[in-house]
């Protein structure tokens, strides 16, 4: 089931930010959680492929990936060898894909939750951070996927690990149905992926209602709902912690976004 946590005071963020467990075997604190920040609680989890292609997503996805790989090969000669790499690189450059973005940093998730294009709307609605447990997600996978994970003693896949199992979307969809999905850590193709501590979930074509899947199949999923009155306060706090567009989008584009927001004039001032 999905657990809801309402955050109305700044101090109530601390459990989210310190969400680790002690590992006696390592004598260290570790986490198996990944997070997704969304700027409006009315937003549904939906892949860019589903938003773009609607009910034709399954039919159009192979053509989208095939054409992307055909033209992207000049920049990435290996891209034709793996459908999973095609998705990850494509997602990175705004191609509609079945991938859903996550991060292992709660601070990065908060950045996306409390930042939006129209800063005049920051006080109009609550925002949210989703948390899922990668170990729990791994436990839902078919046996052949779990066997590959057991060899690495982990709970998250790489592109190479996925290639060992299948490089075929139809086979993946048949394996997953609507009751499981893989979490993959992307290769560090540039600083943005590294700085965002990026992870992706590979949403199977039959999983139309992602929230419904999480509610019915998981026990450790949490939805943190952040009151709109806190959004600017958290946004300013993140800037002081060096979590801003400058870090999330390295380069001149991120620098320009950060400067624009830094000098944004709120209405009524």
C-alpha positions in Angstrom: 0.0 0.0 0.0 1.0 3.6 -0.4 1.7 5.4 2.9 0.9 9.2 2.9 3.0 11.6 5.0 1.8 15.2 5.3 4.6 17.8 5.7 3.4 21.1 7.1 6.5 22.2 9.1 10.1 22.3 8.0 11.3 20.0 10.8 9.0 17.3 9.4 11.4 16.9 6.4 14.1 15.3 8.6 12.8 11.7 8.4 12.8 12.0 4.6 16.4 13.4 4.5 17.8 10.8 7.0 16.0 7.8 5.5 18.7 5.2 6.1 19.0 1.9 8.0 22.0 0.6 9.9 23.7 -2.4 8.3 25.4 -4.5 11.0 27.4 -6.4 8.4 29.0 -3.1 7.1 28.8 -1.1 10.3 27.5 1.7 8.1 24.1 3.3 7.3 22.7 2.5 3.8 19.4 3.0 1.9 17.6 1.0 -0.7 15.2 3.9 -1.5 14.9 6.1 -4.6 12.8 9.2 -4.8 10.8 11.2 -7.4 9.9 14.8 -6.9 6.7 16.2 -8.6 5.7 19.9 -8.4 1.9 19.3 -8.1 0.0 16.7 -6.1 -2.6 16.5 -8.9 0.0 15.0 -11.3 -0.1 11.3 -12.0 3.0 9.2 -12.6 3.2 8.8 -16.3 6.0 8.1 -18.8 6.8 10.6 -21.5 6.0 7.8 -24.0 2.5 7.5 -22.6 2.0 11.3 -22.5 3.2 11.6 -26.1 1.7 8.6 -27.8 -1.4 7.8 -25.6 -3.1 4.5 -26.4 -0.7 4.0 -29.3 2.4 3.8 -27.1 3.1 0.1 -27.6 2.7 0.3 -31.4 4.8 3.4 -31.8 7.6 2.7 -29.3 9.7 0.4 -31.6 9.6 3.0 -34.4 10.6 5.8 -32.0 13.6 3.8 -30.7 14.6 2.5 -34.2 14.7 6.0 -35.7 16.5 7.4 -32.7 19.2 4.7 -32.9 19.5 5.2 -36.6 20.3 8.9 -36.4 22.1 8.8 -33.0 24.7 6.3 -34.0 27.0 9.1 -35.2 27.2 10.3 -31.6 27.1 6.9 -29.9 28.4 4.0 -32.1 27.2 1.4 -29.5 23.6 2.6 -29.3 22.3 0.1 -31.8 23.4 -2.9 -29.6 21.0 -2.3 -26.7 17.4 -1.2 -26.6 17.9 -0.2 -23.0 20.8 2.1 -23.8 18.7 3.6 -26.6 16.0 4.4 -24.0 18.4 5.8 -21.4 20.3 8.1 -23.9 17.0 9.0 -25.5 15.3 9.9 -22.2 18.3 12.1 -21.4 17.7 14.1 -24.6 13.9 14.3 -24.2 12.9 11.4 -26.4 9.5 9.9 -25.4 10.3 6.6 -23.6 8.8 4.2 -21.1 11.4 5.2 -18.5 10.4 7.0 -15.3 13.0 9.2 -13.5 14.1 8.5 -10.0 17.0 9.7 -7.8 18.7 8.2 -4.8 19.1 11.7 -3.4 16.1 13.0 -1.4 17.5 16.5 -1.8 17.4 16.2 -5.6 13.9 15.0 -5.4 13.0 18.0 -3.3 14.5 20.2 -5.9 12.1 18.9 -8.6 9.2 19.1 -6.1 9.6 22.7 -5.1 10.7 24.1 -8.5 8.5 24.7 -11.6 8.6 26.7 -14.8 6.0 29.2 -13.7 7.3 30.5 -10.4 4.2 32.6 -9.9 2.3 29.3 -9.2 4.6 28.1 -6.4 1.9 29.1 -3.8 -1.0 27.6 -5.8 -0.7 23.9 -5.0 1.0 21.4 -2.8 3.9 19.3 -4.2 5.1 15.8 -3.4 8.0 13.4 -3.2 7.5 9.7 -3.9 9.7 7.0 -2.3 10.0 3.4 -3.4 12.1 0.6 -2.1 14.5 -0.9 -4.7 14.9 -4.2 -2.7 11.1 -4.5 -2.5 10.8 -3.9 -6.2 13.5 -6.5 -6.9 11.5 -9.0 -4.9 8.6 -8.7 -7.2 10.6 -9.6 -10.3 10.5 -13.0 -12.2 13.0 -15.6 -11.1 15.4 -15.1 -14.0 15.8 -11.4 -13.1 16.3 -12.1 -9.5 19.0 -14.7 -10.3 21.0 -12.0 -12.2 20.7 -9.7 -9.2 21.8 -12.4 -6.8 25.2 -12.6 -8.6 25.9 -9.0 -7.8 24.2 -9.1 -4.4 22.3 -6.0 -5.4 18.8 -4.8 -6.1 19.3 -2.6 -9.2 20.2 -3.5 -12.8 22.8 -2.0 -15.2 22.3 -1.9 -19.0 24.8 -4.8 -19.2 22.7 -6.9 -16.8 19.5 -6.3 -18.7 21.2 -7.3 -21.9 22.1 -10.6 -20.3 18.4 -11.3 -19.7 16.7 -9.8 -22.8 17.1 -7.1 -25.4 13.6 -7.5 -26.5 10.7 -5.3 -25.4 8.0 -7.9 -26.1 9.8 -10.4 -23.9 10.2 -7.9 -21.1 6.5 -6.9 -21.2 5.5 -10.5 -21.1 7.8 -11.2 -18.2 6.5 -8.2 -16.2 2.9 -8.0 -17.1 1.5 -5.3 -14.8 2.9 -6.7 -11.5 6.6 -5.8 -11.6 9.2 -3.4 -13.1 12.9 -3.2 -13.2 14.9 -0.4 -11.6 18.1 0.4 -13.6 21.1 2.6 -12.8 22.1 4.4 -16.0 25.7 4.6 -17.3 27.3 7.9 -16.5 27.0 9.4 -19.9 27.4 13.0 -18.7 27.6 15.1 -15.6 23.8 15.6 -15.4 23.1 11.9 -14.8 25.9 11.8 -12.2 24.8 15.0 -10.4 21.2 14.0 -10.3 22.1 10.5 -8.8 19.8 9.2 -11.5 17.9 5.9 -11.6 15.1 4.8 -14.0 12.2 2.3 -13.7 11.4 0.4 -16.9 7.6 0.6 -16.9 6.1 -2.4 -18.8 3.5 -1.5 -21.4 0.6 -3.2 -19.5 1.2 -1.0 -16.4 -1.1 1.9 -17.2 -1.8 2.8 -13.5 1.6 3.1 -11.8 0.1 4.4 -8.5 -2.3 1.5 -8.6 0.5 -1.0 -9.0 2.5 0.6 -6.1 -0.6 0.6 -3.9 -1.6 -3.1 -4.5 1.9 -4.7 -4.8 4.2 -2.8 -2.4 4.4 -2.2 1.4 7.2 0.4 1.6 6.0 3.0 -0.9 5.6 6.5 0.6 4.1 9.7 -0.8 5.3 12.8 1.0 2.9 15.6 0.5 4.5 19.0 1.1 2.2 21.9 2.0 2.4 24.8 -0.5 3.2 27.2 2.2 6.6 25.5 2.6 7.7 25.5 -1.1 9.6 28.8 -1.2 11.1 28.1 2.2 12.4 24.7 1.1 13.5 26.2 -2.3 15.7 28.8 -0.5 17.0 26.2 1.9 18.1 23.9 -1.0 20.0 26.8 -2.6 22.0 27.3 0.6 22.7 23.5 0.5 24.0 23.9 -3.1 21.1 22.0 -4.6 20.1 24.2 -7.5 19.8 24.3 -11.3 23.6 24.8 -11.4 24.1 21.3 -10.0 21.1 19.6 -11.5 21.7 20.9 -15.0 25.5 21.5 -15.3 26.5 24.0 -17.9 25.3 27.4 -19.1 21.6 26.3 -19.4 21.5 25.4 -15.7 23.4 28.5 -14.7 20.9 30.7 -16.6 17.9 28.9 -14.9 19.4 29.4 -11.5 20.2 33.1 -12.1 16.7 33.7 -13.5 15.1 32.1 -10.4 17.5 33.8 -8.0 16.4 37.2 -9.3 12.7 36.3 -9.7 10.4 39.0 -8.2 7.5 37.6 -6.4 4.1 39.3 -6.9 3.2 41.7 -4.2 6.9 42.6 -3.4 
